[in-house]
Amino acid sequence: MPKRTFYFVAGTAAGLGSSLWVQRRVRLAVERYVPEKVQERATEAAKRVAPAVRDAVTEGRDAMRAREDEMRADLAERVARPPSPARRRAG
């Protein structure tokens, strides 16, 4: 009889412990996806990414301005240079 009592108590303790563990895990998962928590995580992610995005935009603008300067210089050179004899005949 003591064996049965031991296994009954052990099984009850294991069942109770596992049900409490599962309940806790479910509660934490639900809290994780509450709108306020999702908003907090999105805000934190945006704050982490913002400097990289800002740097990328600045780098893109600088590259765009440099390329535009190259194109304007090329255009100014073409306009200032007299047409070659071959271009005069073709045009």
DSSP file with accessible surface (Angstrom, degrees, kcal/mol):
  #  RESIDUE AA STRUCTURE BP1 BP2  ACC     N-H-->O    O-->H-N    N-H-->O    O-->H-N    TCO  KAPPA ALPHA  PHI   PSI    X-CA   Y-CA   Z-CA
    1    1 A M     >        0   0  161      0, 0.0     4,-1.9     0, 0.0     3,-0.2   0.000 360.0 360.0 360.0 -38.6    0.0    0.0    0.0
    2    2 A P  H  >  +     0   0  106      0, 0.0     4,-2.5     0, 0.0     5,-0.2   0.842 360.0  57.9 -60.7 -31.4    2.8    2.6    0.7
    3    3 A K  H  > S+     0   0  158      2,-0.2     4,-2.6     1,-0.2     5,-0.2   0.931 106.2  47.6 -62.7 -44.5    4.0    2.2   -2.9
    4    4 A R  H  > S+     0   0  188      1,-0.2     4,-2.5     2,-0.2    -1,-0.2   0.908 111.8  49.8 -63.6 -41.8    0.6    3.2   -4.3
    5    5 A T  H  X S+     0   0   83     -4,-1.9     4,-2.7     2,-0.2     5,-0.2   0.924 111.0  50.2 -62.5 -43.4    0.4    6.2   -2.0
    6    6 A F  H  X S+     0   0  130     -4,-2.5     4,-3.0     1,-0.2     5,-0.2   0.948 113.4  44.2 -60.2 -48.8    3.9    7.2   -3.0
    7    7 A Y  H  X S+     0   0  153     -4,-2.6     4,-2.6     2,-0.2     5,-0.2   0.871 112.6  52.6 -68.3 -34.1    3.2    7.0   -6.7
    8    8 A F  H  X S+     0   0  145     -4,-2.5     4,-2.5    -5,-0.2    -1,-0.2   0.952 113.6  42.9 -63.4 -47.8   -0.2    8.7   -6.3
    9    9 A V  H  X S+     0   0   85     -4,-2.7     4,-2.7     2,-0.2    -2,-0.2   0.918 115.2  49.7 -65.8 -41.9    1.5   11.6   -4.5
   10   10 A A  H  X S+     0   0   42     -4,-3.0     4,-2.6    -5,-0.2    -2,-0.2   0.929 113.0  46.7 -64.1 -43.2    4.3   11.7   -7.0
   11   11 A G  H  X S+     0   0   44     -4,-2.6     4,-2.7    -5,-0.2     5,-0.2   0.904 112.5  49.7 -65.2 -41.2    1.9   11.7   -9.9
   12   12 A T  H  X S+     0   0   74     -4,-2.5     4,-2.8    -5,-0.2     5,-0.2   0.927 112.3  47.7 -63.9 -43.7   -0.2   14.4   -8.4
   13   13 A A  H  X S+     0   0   60     -4,-2.7     4,-2.9     2,-0.2     5,-0.2   0.916 113.2  48.1 -63.9 -42.7    2.8   16.6   -7.7
   14   14 A A  H  X S+     0   0   65     -4,-2.6     4,-2.7    -5,-0.2     5,-0.2   0.924 113.7  47.3 -65.2 -42.1    4.1   16.1  -11.2
   15   15 A G  H  X S+     0   0   35     -4,-2.7     4,-2.3     2,-0.2    -2,-0.2   0.927 114.8  45.6 -64.2 -44.8    0.7   16.9  -12.7
   16   16 A L  H  X S+     0   0  103     -4,-2.8     4,-2.3    -5,-0.2     5,-0.2   0.941 114.4  48.4 -64.4 -45.7    0.2   20.0  -10.6
   17   17 A G  H  X S+     0   0   39     -4,-2.9     4,-2.3    -5,-0.2    -2,-0.2   0.926 113.5  46.0 -62.0 -44.7    3.8   21.2  -11.3
   18   18 A S  H  X S+     0   0   65     -4,-2.7     4,-2.7    -5,-0.2    -1,-0.2   0.888 111.6  51.7 -68.9 -36.0    3.5   20.7  -15.0
   19   19 A S  H  X S+     0   0   59     -4,-2.3     4,-2.4    -5,-0.2    -1,-0.2   0.907 111.3  47.8 -67.8 -38.1    0.1   22.4  -15.2
   20   20 A L  H  X S+     0   0   94     -4,-2.3     4,-2.3     2,-0.2    -2,-0.2   0.902 111.9  50.5 -65.9 -39.5    1.4   25.4  -13.3
   21   21 A W  H  X S+     0   0  149     -4,-2.3     4,-2.4    -5,-0.2    -2,-0.2   0.935 112.2  46.2 -63.2 -45.4    4.4   25.5  -15.6
   22   22 A V  H  X S+     0   0   73     -4,-2.7     4,-2.6     1,-0.2     5,-0.2   0.918 111.4  52.4 -64.7 -41.8    2.2   25.4  -18.7
   23   23 A Q  H  X S+     0   0  106     -4,-2.4     4,-2.3     1,-0.2    -1,-0.2   0.923 110.5  48.2 -60.2 -42.1   -0.1   28.0  -17.3
   24   24 A R  H  X S+     0   0  143     -4,-2.3     4,-2.4     2,-0.2    -1,-0.2   0.920 111.2  50.0 -64.6 -43.9    2.8   30.3  -16.6
   25   25 A R  H  X S+     0   0  142     -4,-2.4     4,-2.2     1,-0.2    -2,-0.2   0.904 111.4  48.6 -63.0 -41.9    4.2   29.8  -20.1
   26   26 A V  H  X S+     0   0   84     -4,-2.6     4,-2.6     2,-0.2     5,-0.2   0.925 110.5  51.1 -64.8 -43.0    0.9   30.6  -21.7
   27   27 A R  H  X S+     0   0  126     -4,-2.3     4,-2.5    -5,-0.2    -2,-0.2   0.922 110.7  48.6 -61.0 -43.2    0.5   33.7  -19.6
   28   28 A L  H  X S+     0   0   78     -4,-2.4     4,-1.8     2,-0.2    -1,-0.2   0.899 111.3  50.2 -64.5 -39.1    3.9   34.9  -20.6
   29   29 A A  H  X S+     0   0   48     -4,-2.2     4,-1.1     2,-0.2    -2,-0.2   0.912 111.4  48.4 -65.7 -40.2    3.2   34.3  -24.3
   30   30 A V  H >< S+     0   0   93     -4,-2.6     3,-0.7     1,-0.2     4,-0.2   0.930 111.2  50.0 -66.0 -43.0   -0.1   36.2  -24.1
   31   31 A E  H >< S+     0   0   94     -4,-2.5     3,-1.0     1,-0.2     6,-0.2   0.848 104.4  60.1 -63.7 -31.5    1.6   39.1  -22.4
   32   32 A R  H 3< S+     0   0  139     -4,-1.8    -1,-0.2     1,-0.2    -2,-0.2   0.819 108.7  42.6 -65.9 -31.4    4.2   39.1  -25.1
   33   33 A Y  T << S+     0   0  141     -4,-1.1    -1,-0.2    -3,-0.7    -2,-0.2   0.240  80.0 124.7-105.3  16.6    1.6   39.8  -27.8
   34   34 A V  S X> S-     0   0   45     -3,-1.0     4,-2.3    -4,-0.2     3,-0.8  -0.504  75.3-113.2 -68.8 141.5   -0.5   42.3  -26.0
   35   35 A P  H 3> S+     0   0   97      0, 0.0     4,-2.5     0, 0.0     5,-0.2   0.838 115.4  54.6 -50.3 -37.4   -0.7   45.5  -28.2
   36   36 A E  H 3> S+     0   0  114      1,-0.2     4,-2.3     2,-0.2     5,-0.1   0.911 109.9  46.4 -64.6 -40.3    1.3   47.6  -25.8
   37   37 A K  H <> S+     0   0   95     -3,-0.8     4,-2.5    -6,-0.2    -1,-0.2   0.897 111.5  51.1 -68.6 -39.8    4.2   45.1  -25.7
   38   38 A V  H  X S+     0   0   63     -4,-2.3     4,-2.5     1,-0.2    -2,-0.2   0.928 110.9  49.4 -62.9 -41.8    4.2   44.8  -29.5
   39   39 A Q  H  X S+     0   0  131     -4,-2.5     4,-2.6    -5,-0.3    -2,-0.2   0.916 110.1  50.8 -63.6 -41.9    4.3   48.6  -29.8
   40   40 A E  H  X S+     0   0   98     -4,-2.3     4,-2.5     1,-0.2    -1,-0.2   0.925 111.6  47.2 -61.7 -44.8    7.2   48.7  -27.3
   41   41 A R  H  X S+     0   0   94     -4,-2.5     4,-2.4     2,-0.2    -1,-0.2   0.891 112.3  49.9 -65.5 -38.4    9.2   46.1  -29.3
   42   42 A A  H  X S+     0   0   59     -4,-2.5     4,-2.4     2,-0.2    -2,-0.2   0.914 111.3  49.3 -66.2 -39.9    8.5   47.9  -32.6
   43   43 A T  H  X S+     0   0   60     -4,-2.6     4,-2.3     2,-0.2    -2,-0.2   0.925 111.3  48.9 -64.6 -43.7    9.6   51.2  -31.1
   44   44 A E  H  X S+     0   0  106     -4,-2.5     4,-1.9     1,-0.2    -2,-0.2   0.913 111.6  49.6 -62.6 -41.5   12.8   49.7  -29.7
   45   45 A A  H  X S+     0   0   31     -4,-2.4     4,-2.0     1,-0.2    -1,-0.2   0.911 110.4  50.4 -64.5 -40.9   13.5   48.0  -33.1
   46   46 A A  H  X S+     0   0   58     -4,-2.4     4,-2.3     1,-0.2    -1,-0.2   0.897 108.9  51.9 -64.4 -38.8   13.0   51.3  -34.9
   47   47 A K  H  < S+     0   0  152     -4,-2.3    -1,-0.2     1,-0.2    -2,-0.2   0.860 110.7  48.3 -65.9 -34.8   15.3   53.1  -32.5
   48   48 A R  H  < S+     0   0  178     -4,-1.9     4,-0.4     1,-0.2    -1,-0.2   0.864 117.9  40.0 -71.1 -35.6   18.0   50.5  -33.1
   49   49 A V  H  X S+     0   0   79     -4,-2.0     4,-2.2     1,-0.2     3,-0.5   0.762  94.1  83.9 -86.7 -24.8   17.6   50.7  -36.9
   50   50 A A  H  X S+     0   0   35     -4,-2.3     4,-2.8     1,-0.2     5,-0.2   0.866  88.2  50.6 -52.4 -46.8   17.2   54.5  -37.2
   51   51 A P  H  > S+     0   0   61      0, 0.0     4,-2.5     0, 0.0    -1,-0.2   0.919 111.2  49.2 -61.5 -37.7   20.9   55.4  -37.2
   52   52 A A  H  > S+     0   0   63     -3,-0.5     4,-2.3    -4,-0.4    -2,-0.2   0.912 112.7  47.1 -67.1 -40.5   21.7   52.9  -39.9
   53   53 A V  H  X S+     0   0   80     -4,-2.2     4,-2.6     2,-0.2     5,-0.2   0.929 111.8  50.9 -65.7 -43.3   18.9   54.2  -42.1
   54   54 A R  H  X S+     0   0  153     -4,-2.8     4,-2.4    -5,-0.2    -2,-0.2   0.921 111.4  47.9 -60.5 -44.0   19.9   57.8  -41.6
   55   55 A D  H  X S+     0   0  106     -4,-2.5     4,-2.7    -5,-0.2    -1,-0.2   0.903 111.1  51.1 -63.7 -40.5   23.5   56.9  -42.6
   56   56 A A  H  X S+     0   0   60     -4,-2.3     4,-2.5     2,-0.2    -2,-0.2   0.915 110.7  48.2 -64.9 -41.2   22.3   55.0  -45.7
   57   57 A V  H  X S+     0   0   65     -4,-2.6     4,-2.6     2,-0.2    -2,-0.2   0.932 112.6  48.7 -65.1 -42.9   20.2   58.0  -46.8
   58   58 A T  H  X S+     0   0   66     -4,-2.4     4,-2.4    -5,-0.2    -2,-0.2   0.930 112.2  48.3 -62.8 -44.0   23.0   60.4  -46.2
   59   59 A E  H  X S+     0   0  143     -4,-2.7     4,-2.4     1,-0.2    -1,-0.2   0.908 111.3  50.9 -63.6 -40.2   25.4   58.2  -48.2
   60   60 A G  H  X S+     0   0   41     -4,-2.5     4,-2.5     1,-0.2    -2,-0.2   0.913 110.4  48.6 -63.8 -42.3   22.9   57.9  -51.0
   61   61 A R  H  X S+     0   0  136     -4,-2.6     4,-2.7     2,-0.2    -1,-0.2   0.909 111.0  50.4 -64.2 -41.6   22.4   61.6  -51.2
   62   62 A D  H  X S+     0   0   91     -4,-2.4     4,-2.4     2,-0.2    -2,-0.2   0.927 111.9  47.4 -62.5 -42.9   26.2   62.2  -51.3
   63   63 A A  H  X S+     0   0   61     -4,-2.4     4,-2.5     2,-0.2     5,-0.2   0.902 111.6  51.5 -65.0 -39.1   26.6   59.6  -54.1
   64   64 A M  H  X S+     0   0  108     -4,-2.5     4,-2.5     1,-0.2    -2,-0.2   0.933 111.2  46.9 -63.6 -44.6   23.7   61.2  -56.0
   65   65 A R  H  X S+     0   0  135     -4,-2.7     4,-2.4     2,-0.2    -2,-0.2   0.900 112.0  50.6 -65.4 -39.4   25.2   64.7  -55.7
   66   66 A A  H  X S+     0   0   48     -4,-2.4     4,-2.2     2,-0.2    -1,-0.2   0.929 112.4  46.6 -64.0 -43.6   28.7   63.4  -56.7
   67   67 A R  H  X S+     0   0  139     -4,-2.5     4,-2.5     2,-0.2    -2,-0.2   0.902 111.3  51.9 -66.4 -38.5   27.2   61.7  -59.8
   68   68 A E  H  X S+     0   0   75     -4,-2.5     4,-2.7     1,-0.2    -1,-0.2   0.914 108.6  50.8 -64.5 -40.4   25.2   64.7  -60.7
   69   69 A D  H  X S+     0   0  105     -4,-2.4     4,-2.5     2,-0.2    -1,-0.2   0.913 110.1  50.5 -61.7 -41.5   28.3   66.9  -60.5
   70   70 A E  H  X S+     0   0  115     -4,-2.2     4,-2.4     1,-0.2    -2,-0.2   0.922 111.8  47.2 -61.2 -44.7   30.1   64.4  -62.8
   71   71 A M  H  X S+     0   0  103     -4,-2.5     4,-2.5     2,-0.2    -2,-0.2   0.904 112.1  49.3 -66.4 -39.6   27.3   64.5  -65.3
   72   72 A R  H  X S+     0   0  154     -4,-2.7     4,-2.8     2,-0.2    -1,-0.2   0.907 111.6  49.3 -65.6 -39.9   27.1   68.3  -65.2
   73   73 A A  H  X S+     0   0   61     -4,-2.5     4,-2.3     2,-0.2    -2,-0.2   0.914 111.7  49.2 -64.5 -41.3   30.9   68.6  -65.7
   74   74 A D  H  X S+     0   0   68     -4,-2.4     4,-2.2     2,-0.2    -2,-0.2   0.921 112.7  47.5 -63.6 -42.7   30.7   66.1  -68.7
   75   75 A L  H  X S+     0   0  109     -4,-2.5     4,-2.4     2,-0.2     5,-0.2   0.928 111.3  50.2 -65.3 -43.0   27.8   68.1  -70.2
   76   76 A A  H  X S+     0   0   61     -4,-2.8     4,-2.4     1,-0.2    -1,-0.2   0.896 110.3  51.1 -63.1 -37.4   29.7   71.4  -69.7
   77   77 A E  H  X S+     0   0  112     -4,-2.3     4,-1.8     1,-0.2    -1,-0.2   0.910 110.7  48.1 -66.0 -41.5   32.7   69.9  -71.4
   78   78 A R  H  < S+     0   0  138     -4,-2.2    -2,-0.2     1,-0.2    -1,-0.2   0.889 113.8  46.8 -66.8 -38.1   30.7   68.7  -74.4
   79   79 A V  H  < S+     0   0  115     -4,-2.4    -2,-0.2     1,-0.2    -1,-0.2   0.903 114.0  47.2 -71.3 -39.3   29.0   72.1  -74.8
   80   80 A A  H  < S+     0   0   85     -4,-2.4    -2,-0.2    -5,-0.2    -1,-0.2   0.809  97.5  82.8 -73.3 -29.3   32.3   74.0  -74.5
   81   81 A R  S  < S-     0   0  122     -4,-1.8     3,-0.1    -5,-0.2    -4,-0.0  -0.599  85.8-120.8 -80.1 132.5   34.1   71.7  -77.0
   82   82 A P        -     0   0   97      0, 0.0    -1,-0.1     0, 0.0    -2,-0.1  -0.381  38.3 -96.0 -69.2 148.5   33.6   72.6  -80.7
   83   83 A P        -     0   0   62      0, 0.0    -4,-0.0     0, 0.0    -5,-0.0  -0.329  40.1-112.8 -64.9 147.1   32.1   69.7  -82.7
   84   84 A S     >  -     0   0   52      1,-0.1     4,-2.0    -3,-0.1     3,-0.3  -0.343  28.6-106.7 -75.2 160.7   34.5   67.5  -84.6
   85   85 A P  H  > S+     0   0   80      0, 0.0     4,-1.8     0, 0.0     5,-0.2   0.880 121.1  54.3 -58.4 -36.4   34.4   67.6  -88.5
   86   86 A A  H  > S+     0   0   60      1,-0.2     4,-1.8     2,-0.2     5,-0.2   0.895 108.1  48.8 -65.8 -36.9   32.8   64.1  -88.5
   87   87 A R  H  > S+     0   0  147     -3,-0.3     4,-2.2     1,-0.2    -1,-0.2   0.857 107.1  56.4 -72.4 -30.8   30.0   65.4  -86.3
   88   88 A R  H  < S+     0   0  163     -4,-2.0    -1,-0.2     1,-0.2    -2,-0.2   0.907 109.3  45.6 -66.9 -39.7   29.4   68.5  -88.4
   89   89 A R  H  < S+     0   0  205     -4,-1.8    -1,-0.2     1,-0.2    -2,-0.2   0.884 116.1  45.7 -68.1 -39.0   28.9   66.3  -91.5
   90   90 A A  H  <        0   0   92     -4,-1.8    -2,-0.2    -5,-0.2    -1,-0.2   0.838 360.0 360.0 -73.2 -33.2   26.5   63.9  -89.7
   91   91 A G     <        0   0  101     -4,-2.2    -3,-0.2    -5,-0.2    -2,-0.1   0.848 360.0 360.0 -86.8 360.0   24.5   66.7  -88.0
